Amino acid sequence: MNLRNTEYRIVGPWPLRLVHANGRSLDAERGLLLVPSCRTHDESAAIGLPFVRVPARRDHGVAPLVVLAGGPGVPAIGAFETSFFEHVERFSEICDVVTFDQRGANGALPNLVNPLPPPYDLDAVLTRDGFLDAQRESARGLATYWHELGVDLNAYNTIENAHDVNDLRRALGVDKVNLHCASYGSHLGLTFLKTHGEHVDRAILCIVEGLDHTHKLPANVDWHFRHLSDLARTDRRLKGQFPDLFSEIAEVLDKFDRAPETVRLPTANIRTLVGKLAVQVVIGTALGSIRAIRDLPHFTRQLAKGDYTTLTRRVERWLTGPGIHGMQLAMDYASGGTAERMRLIESQRADALLGDSFNLPFPFVGDSLGVDDLGDDFRTPVESDAPTLFCAGTLDGRTPIANAKEVRHGFRNSHLIVVEGMTHELPALLLDSQTEFLQGLKPGVERLSRPFAFNPYRNAA
């Protein structure tokens, strides 16, 4: 079925019950939003976007809250029954709460699964060039597969995604919505503010990824690990055993650079060589994962002492798992980065702790995918008068506080809450401030704190 570029259609909705593992539940409805795949054409194939609406339990006169999930590609609807359930429960006390599976991901039709995992050479040390070669081959296979099915990967970008949000608003029958956005969702929310800002009442932007922040700065990542090193030095649970965690990580990486280690991947039961890049990628999980951050000192000391038990499990998940999802590949490549930012990344990566491993395979897969960069006009800063609440965490290495401060320059009516001890997540302690903000109140705090401590070092010797 084709749709004109201004058309949308709704299938459903049907009653739904959201049930959390704790036994609590919420009444909701589920439907399917049909939108044109490419609005730059007069007419294009329809794609299907499942959506869920949790109705307000009481009318407070607050516009519907549209939740924009991260990733790109995080299962938005699934999160309503799991990690985001408490938020939905709280927000639905004052307004409708709505989300959808974004184009190309999860329950969307089509779902751009990657049919060809990267063909890594497990008999050789994986280098940056070897990693990118394997990723390009995977991307070419993905592009060919979906092209043969009639799917244009160029339609999977954040501008089209923002138009999808607007069609969802139209389908809800409202002139304005509130936004709750996190990580890539904030990137999408900023695009919606730029393209359809007249339809935004209020916006909550958490763990912020600005329009020129898709590719991360190695210097920011180094700052993150130096901050963790400072915390480890003074953490009473570590008993002074980590006076300079940053340098210890650097020494471990040098060790794998000089002499890669042969390890046996436990499930695949094959041997492979692990070098510096693989360890950099594994350590890079501590950019946003609270579990990885808490265990970072212990994991680093394991590696320093030659215990690779944890490393082999993590390397196996990375090397033998499926390829990067096609929706994420297309969306992140299209968002791209300005020439200035790319030069900055290139100038910083050689001396940075993790190089640019956390950015790979971007921005080096675009030609293989056949996807166009959206250009610098897309990446210009957003300016808005909409009341906006920014939320950022001191332990978030993926979207640092600096991102929120930079984006906030264009927002003339904004407030920033910094959460001490928050990683790349959405803690419930922000709910009071966010709920008050949606009701038109000015947040009464600029800083919150949550407890943080590293896991103790478990010396097996």
Salt bridges, closest charged atoms under 4 A:
GLU7 OE1 - ARG4 NH1 3.88
GLU7 OE2 - ARG9 NH2 3.52
ASP27 OD1 - ARG17 NH1 2.26
GLU29 OE2 - ARG53 NE 2.90
GLU89 OE2 - ARG24 NE 2.78
ASP96 OD2 - ARG53 NH1 2.73
ASP133 OD1 - ARG136 NH1 3.33
GLU160 OE1 - ARG39 NH1 2.74
GLU160 OE1 - ARG103 NH2 3.97
ASP164 OD1 - ARG39 NH2 2.74
ASP164 OD2 - ARG103 NE 2.68
ASP167 OD2 - ARG39 NH2 2.91
ASP167 OD1 - ARG170 NH1 2.72
ASP175 OD1 - HIS199 ND1 3.49
GLU198 OE2 - HIS199 NE2 3.49
GLU209 OE2 - HIS187 ND1 3.38
ASP230 OD1 - ARG233 NH1 3.25
GLU248 OE2 - ARG301 NE 2.60
ASP295 OD1 - ARG458 NH2 3.46
GLU346 OE1 - ARG349 NE 3.01
ASP356 OD2 - ARG128 NH2 2.75
ASP373 OD1 - ARG379 NH1 2.94
ASP376 OD1 - ARG379 NH2 2.82
GLU383 OE1 - ARG412 NH1 3.71
ASP385 OD1 - ARG412 NE 2.49
ASP396 OD1 - HIS424 ND1 3.15
GLU406 OE1 - HIS213 NE2 3.30
GLU420 OE1 - ARG447 NH2 2.95
GLU425 OE2 - ARG450 NH1 2.80
ASP432 OD1 - ARG90 NH2 2.43
